[in-house]
């Protein structure tokens, strides 16, 4: 069942907002993660998707795609606080070449939106590739029920989440002062409205609850430049390591787990990953589920 079919049959709007599709509908029976290194952003993402069966496994003719990079900080790309703009553009082109009718990019930024959109260079690259890049407004968010929540019963979520056919999550791997790392699960905070500071306490429970509703069909982790310290905003090039790596897959828990492993962090030490695994959102054991790897 695709997103639209599910929403027609199961979603409804009540006084507390919209109920989203079951996140387990996006899970694959045989989770897979691929790790690709040392090519250009375009080469690496194309090869990663080939290893997963091709872009047609994720994008169909006529699809409306929500692509969610990290644009949250007023930083140039070299500071590794935001997603690589060349990578974002490459994913846009792959989606459109596969027949997508539209690729939308939005992010509710932490710093001033216009400065973030300009200095990250993501809109510039993405629009040239054919994406529709938008700022967000308060009116774009809908109060949304969260089925199965353990902490957040509802929250303001960008309405386009419930209109698109597919969601592709494109976070950057980096240090974060609170959870330790910010990867795919936390990147979805850019699709939230309201007082997002509340999400940070209790972080693990809240971020898992948000991801019960906002379900990525594909996660592409940007570890091209990695912010090792002083995240999430960074600002010192001495904190940045060139890793030239992508971690890609359909199991969003396993992708974050492998990303943590590559960073040097034990996934089992990350509370949100343990909770997400316990909730049936995906696998956490990188030893049981090894990644396919390719090195250019």
C-alpha positions as CSV (number, residue, x, y, z in Angstrom):
1,X,0.0,0.0,0.0
2,X,1.5,3.4,-1.0
3,X,1.3,6.5,1.1
4,X,-1.7,8.0,-0.7
5,X,-3.7,4.8,-0.6
6,X,-3.1,4.4,3.1
7,X,-4.0,8.0,3.8
8,X,-7.3,7.7,1.9
9,X,-8.2,4.6,3.9
10,X,-6.7,5.3,7.4
11,X,-6.0,9.0,7.9
12,X,-8.5,11.4,9.3
13,X,-8.5,14.9,10.6
14,X,-10.0,15.4,14.0
15,X,-9.9,18.1,16.7
16,X,-6.3,16.9,17.5
17,X,-5.2,16.7,13.9
18,X,-4.2,14.1,11.4
19,X,-3.4,10.5,11.9
20,X,-0.6,9.3,9.7
21,X,0.1,5.9,8.1
22,X,1.6,3.0,10.1
23,X,5.4,3.5,10.0
24,X,6.0,-0.3,9.7
25,X,4.5,-0.1,6.2
26,X,7.8,1.3,5.0
27,X,9.9,-1.5,6.5
28,X,11.5,-4.0,4.2
29,X,11.6,-7.8,5.0
30,X,15.4,-7.9,4.4
31,X,16.9,-4.7,5.6
32,X,20.0,-3.6,3.7
33,X,22.5,-0.8,4.0
34,X,25.2,0.2,1.6
35,X,28.3,2.3,2.3
36,X,30.1,4.0,-0.6
37,X,33.3,5.9,-0.4
38,X,35.7,8.1,-2.2
39,X,33.8,9.2,-5.3
40,X,32.1,12.5,-6.2
41,X,28.7,13.0,-4.5
42,X,27.0,12.2,-7.8
43,X,29.0,9.0,-8.3
44,X,28.5,7.8,-4.8
45,X,24.8,8.2,-4.6
46,X,24.3,6.7,-8.0
47,X,26.4,3.7,-7.1
48,X,24.7,3.3,-3.7
49,X,21.2,3.2,-5.3
50,X,22.4,0.7,-8.0
51,X,23.6,-1.5,-5.2
52,X,20.1,-1.3,-3.6
53,X,18.4,-2.3,-6.9
54,X,18.2,1.0,-8.7
55,X,16.3,4.3,-8.2
56,X,13.2,2.7,-9.6
57,X,12.9,0.7,-6.3
58,X,12.2,4.0,-4.6
59,X,10.7,6.4,-7.2
60,X,7.9,5.6,-9.6
61,X,6.6,7.5,-12.6
62,X,4.5,10.5,-11.4
63,X,5.7,10.4,-7.8
64,X,5.6,13.5,-5.7
65,X,8.8,13.3,-3.6
66,X,9.7,15.1,-0.4
67,X,13.4,15.4,-0.1
68,X,14.6,16.4,3.4
69,X,18.2,17.7,3.6
70,X,19.6,19.6,6.6
71,X,19.5,23.3,5.9
72,X,19.1,24.3,9.5
73,X,22.2,26.4,10.1
74,X,23.7,29.6,8.6
75,X,26.9,27.8,7.5
76,X,28.7,27.3,4.2
77,X,29.0,23.7,3.1
78,X,32.6,23.3,4.2
79,X,31.6,23.6,7.9
80,X,29.7,20.3,7.7
81,X,26.7,21.6,9.6
82,X,24.3,21.1,6.7
83,X,23.8,18.6,3.9
84,X,26.2,18.7,0.9
85,X,24.5,20.7,-1.9
86,X,26.1,18.7,-4.7
87,X,24.7,15.5,-3.1
88,X,21.2,17.1,-2.8
89,X,21.2,18.1,-6.4
90,X,22.3,14.7,-7.5
91,X,19.4,13.1,-5.7
92,X,17.0,15.6,-7.2
93,X,18.2,14.7,-10.7
94,X,18.0,10.9,-10.0
95,X,14.4,11.3,-8.8
96,X,13.3,13.4,-11.8
97,X,15.1,11.1,-14.3
98,X,13.2,8.2,-12.7
99,X,9.9,9.9,-13.6
100,X,9.1,11.9,-10.4
101,X,6.7,14.7,-11.3
102,X,7.9,16.9,-8.5
103,X,10.7,17.0,-5.9
104,X,9.9,19.3,-2.9
105,X,12.6,20.5,-0.5
106,X,11.6,22.3,2.8
107,X,13.3,22.8,6.2
108,X,12.2,24.7,9.3
109,X,15.6,26.2,10.0
110,X,17.1,27.0,13.4
111,X,18.9,30.1,12.2
112,X,17.4,32.8,10.0
113,X,15.8,30.9,7.1
114,X,16.9,33.3,4.3
115,X,20.5,33.2,5.5
116,X,20.4,29.4,5.9
117,X,18.9,28.9,2.5
118,X,21.5,31.2,0.9
119,X,24.7,30.2,2.7
120,X,24.2,26.4,2.7
121,X,23.9,26.7,-1.2
122,X,21.3,23.9,-1.1
123,X,18.5,25.8,-2.8
124,X,20.8,27.2,-5.5
125,X,22.0,23.7,-6.4
126,X,18.6,22.0,-6.0
127,X,16.7,24.5,-8.0
128,X,19.1,24.2,-10.9
129,X,18.6,20.4,-10.7
130,X,14.8,20.9,-11.0
131,X,13.6,20.9,-7.4
132,X,10.8,23.0,-5.9
133,X,12.5,24.7,-2.8
134,X,10.2,26.4,-0.4
135,X,10.4,28.3,2.9
136,X,8.0,27.2,5.6
137,X,5.2,29.2,7.3
138,X,3.3,28.5,10.4
139,X,0.2,27.9,8.3
140,X,2.0,24.9,6.7
141,X,1.8,22.8,9.9
142,X,-1.1,20.6,11.0
143,X,-1.7,19.2,14.5
144,X,-1.1,15.5,14.0
145,X,-2.0,12.6,16.2
146,X,0.9,10.1,16.8
147,X,-0.4,6.6,17.1
148,X,1.5,4.4,19.6
149,X,3.3,7.4,21.1
150,X,5.0,7.0,24.4
151,X,5.7,10.7,25.1
152,X,4.1,12.9,22.4
153,X,0.5,12.3,21.7
154,X,0.4,14.9,18.9
155,X,2.6,17.6,17.3
156,X,2.6,20.2,14.5
157,X,3.9,18.5,11.4
158,X,4.4,20.0,7.9
159,X,1.2,19.2,5.8
160,X,3.2,18.1,2.8
161,X,4.4,15.0,4.7
162,X,0.8,13.7,4.2
163,X,0.5,14.7,0.6
164,X,3.7,13.2,-1.0
165,X,4.1,9.7,-2.4
166,X,7.6,9.2,-1.0
167,X,10.0,10.8,1.6
168,X,13.7,10.7,1.1
169,X,15.7,11.7,4.2
170,X,19.1,13.3,3.5
171,X,20.7,14.1,6.8
172,X,24.4,15.0,7.5
173,X,26.3,12.9,10.0
174,X,27.6,15.1,12.8
175,X,28.2,15.6,16.5
176,X,25.3,17.0,18.6
177,X,25.8,18.2,22.2
178,X,22.6,16.5,23.5
179,X,22.1,13.1,21.9
180,X,25.7,12.7,20.9
181,X,25.0,12.4,17.2
182,X,22.4,13.8,14.9
183,X,21.6,11.6,11.9
184,X,18.4,10.5,10.2
185,X,15.9,10.4,13.0
186,X,16.7,13.9,14.3
187,X,16.8,15.4,10.8
188,X,13.0,15.0,10.7
189,X,12.8,17.8,13.3
190,X,13.0,20.2,10.3
191,X,9.5,19.1,9.3
192,X,8.1,20.1,12.7
193,X,6.5,23.4,13.9
194,X,5.8,24.6,17.4
195,X,8.2,24.9,20.2
196,X,10.8,22.4,19.1
197,X,12.9,22.9,22.2
198,X,10.4,20.6,23.9
199,X,11.4,17.7,21.7
200,X,14.8,17.6,23.4
201,X,13.4,16.5,26.7
202,X,13.0,13.5,26.9
203,X,14.8,13.4,23.6
204,X,14.9,9.7,22.8
205,X,11.2,9.1,23.5
206,X,10.1,12.3,21.6
207,X,12.3,11.8,18.5
208,X,11.1,8.2,18.2
209,X,7.5,9.3,18.5
210,X,7.9,11.9,15.7
211,X,9.4,9.2,13.5
212,X,6.3,7.1,14.1
213,X,4.5,9.6,11.8
214,X,7.2,10.9,9.5
215,X,8.5,7.8,7.8
216,X,11.4,7.9,5.4
217,X,11.2,5.5,2.5
218,X,14.9,5.9,1.9
219,X,17.7,7.5,4.0
220,X,20.9,8.8,2.5
221,X,23.4,9.9,5.2
222,X,25.9,12.5,4.1
223,X,29.3,11.7,5.7
224,X,31.3,13.5,3.0
225,X,32.4,16.1,5.6
226,X,31.7,15.1,9.2
227,X,31.5,17.5,12.1
228,X,33.4,15.8,14.9
229,X,32.9,18.3,17.7
230,X,30.9,21.4,18.6
231,X,27.8,20.3,16.8
232,X,25.2,20.8,15.7
233,X,26.1,24.2,14.3
234,X,29.9,24.0,14.3
235,X,31.8,26.9,12.8
236,X,35.4,25.8,13.1
237,X,37.0,24.0,10.2
238,X,39.3,22.2,12.6
239,X,36.3,20.3,13.8
240,X,35.6,18.9,10.3
241,X,36.9,15.6,9.0
242,X,36.8,14.7,5.3
243,X,35.3,11.1,5.2
244,X,33.9,11.2,1.7
245,X,31.3,8.5,2.6
246,X,27.6,7.9,2.1
247,X,25.5,5.4,4.1
248,X,22.3,4.5,2.3
249,X,19.4,2.2,3.0
250,X,15.7,1.6,3.6
251,X,15.9,0.6,7.3
252,X,16.2,3.9,8.9
253,X,17.3,2.5,12.3
254,X,20.0,0.4,10.7
255,X,21.2,3.3,8.6
256,X,21.6,5.5,11.7
257,X,23.2,2.5,13.5
258,X,25.8,2.1,10.7
259,X,26.3,5.8,10.6
260,X,27.0,5.9,14.3
261,X,29.4,3.0,13.9
262,X,31.3,4.8,11.2
263,X,31.5,7.9,13.4
264,X,33.0,5.7,16.1
265,X,30.0,5.4,18.4
266,X,28.4,2.2,19.5
267,X,24.8,2.2,18.3
268,X,23.7,0.3,21.4
269,X,24.8,3.3,23.5
270,X,22.2,5.6,21.7
271,X,18.9,5.6,23.6
272,X,16.8,6.6,20.6
273,X,18.1,3.8,18.5
274,X,17.4,1.3,21.2
275,X,13.8,2.6,21.6
276,X,13.2,2.7,17.8
277,X,14.4,-0.9,17.5
278,X,12.3,-2.0,20.4
279,X,9.3,-0.3,18.7
280,X,9.8,-2.4,15.6
281,X,11.0,0.4,13.4
282,X,14.2,-1.4,12.3
283,X,17.3,-3.2,13.1
284,X,20.2,-2.0,15.3
285,X,22.7,-4.8,15.2
286,X,25.4,-3.9,12.7
287,X,27.1,-7.2,13.3
288,X,24.0,-9.2,12.4
289,X,23.3,-7.0,9.4
290,X,26.6,-6.1,7.7
291,X,26.6,-3.3,5.1
292,X,27.6,-3.8,1.5
293,X,30.6,-1.6,0.7
294,X,32.0,0.0,-2.4
295,X,35.2,2.1,-2.6
296,X,35.8,4.2,-5.8
